Amino acid sequence: MSTRTSTTSVRIPGDLLDRFDRLAKATERTRSYHVIKALEAYIAEQDYLVNLYAEATPVPVRGIFGSPLLGGRPGAGRPWASTHAPVRGHHPLALRPPG
């Protein structure tokens, strides 16, 4: 894990914030601790799904494969990956069409 940190802010609905605070109090951990753990789990799951989809898809889907944002190198193992421009709002795992 990197020692570099950054501060960000998010809007959390009141009911979720109440649950979040109860969790922090019950576990005697900070909000930051739980946010980091949740982000780590979410990003690991999404990275797994994107990579699984990439391995199962023989045709490029609008340039998302090998994305540096997903920890890969553009075109790594997929020479066509970096030749397709991403389309705003599109994700191959989306449950509904963009728009």
C-alpha positions in Angstrom: 0.0 0.0 0.0 1.2 3.5 -0.9 2.1 6.0 1.9 0.8 8.8 -0.3 -2.6 10.0 0.8 -5.2 12.4 -0.4 -8.3 14.0 1.0 -11.7 13.9 -0.8 -15.2 14.6 0.1 -18.5 12.7 -0.7 -22.1 13.4 -0.1 -23.6 10.6 2.0 -27.3 10.2 2.5 -28.4 10.7 6.1 -29.6 7.2 6.7 -26.4 5.7 5.4 -24.4 8.2 7.5 -26.2 7.1 10.6 -25.4 3.4 9.9 -21.8 4.4 9.1 -21.4 6.2 12.4 -22.9 3.3 14.3 -20.5 0.9 12.6 -17.5 3.2 13.4 -18.6 3.4 17.1 -19.3 -0.3 17.5 -15.9 -1.3 16.0 -14.0 1.6 17.6 -12.6 2.4 14.1 -12.6 5.7 12.3 -14.7 6.6 9.3 -11.6 6.8 7.3 -10.7 3.2 8.2 -14.0 2.0 7.0 -14.0 4.1 3.8 -10.6 2.7 2.9 -11.6 -0.9 3.5 -14.8 -0.4 1.5 -13.0 1.2 -1.4 -10.3 -1.6 -1.4 -13.1 -4.2 -1.5 -15.1 -2.4 -4.2 -12.1 -1.7 -6.4 -10.8 -5.3 -6.1 -14.2 -6.6 -7.1 -14.6 -4.3 -10.1 -11.0 -4.9 -11.2 -11.8 -8.7 -11.1 -15.0 -8.3 -13.1 -13.4 -6.1 -15.7 -10.5 -8.5 -16.1 -12.9 -11.5 -16.2 -14.9 -9.7 -18.9 -11.8 -8.8 -20.9 -10.6 -12.4 -20.9 -14.0 -13.7 -22.0 -14.5 -11.0 -24.7 -12.6 -11.7 -28.0 -13.6 -8.3 -29.4 -12.5 -4.9 -27.9 -15.3 -3.0 -26.2 -14.7 0.7 -26.8 -11.1 0.9 -25.4 -11.5 0.0 -21.7 -9.2 -3.0 -21.7 -5.7 -2.4 -20.3 -6.8 0.9 -18.8 -4.1 2.4 -16.5 -7.0 3.2 -14.2 -7.5 -0.5 -13.7 -3.9 -1.2 -13.0 -3.0 -2.4 -16.4 -0.9 -1.0 -19.3 -2.8 0.3 -22.3 -2.8 -2.6 -24.8 -1.0 -5.0 -22.5 -1.6 -8.4 -24.1 -4.3 -6.9 -26.3 -2.7 -4.9 -29.2 -6.0 -3.5 -30.2 -6.9 -2.1 -26.8 -5.3 1.2 -27.1 -6.5 1.9 -30.6 -10.2 2.4 -29.6 -11.3 5.6 -27.9 -13.4 5.2 -24.8 -17.0 6.3 -25.1 -18.3 8.5 -22.3 -20.8 6.8 -20.0 -20.2 3.3 -21.4 -19.1 0.4 -19.3 -19.3 -3.2 -20.6 -20.6 -4.4 -17.2 -23.4 -1.8 -17.0 -26.8 -3.3 -16.3 -28.6 -0.6 -18.3 -27.6 1.3 -21.4 -26.0 4.7 -21.0 -28.1 7.7 -21.5 
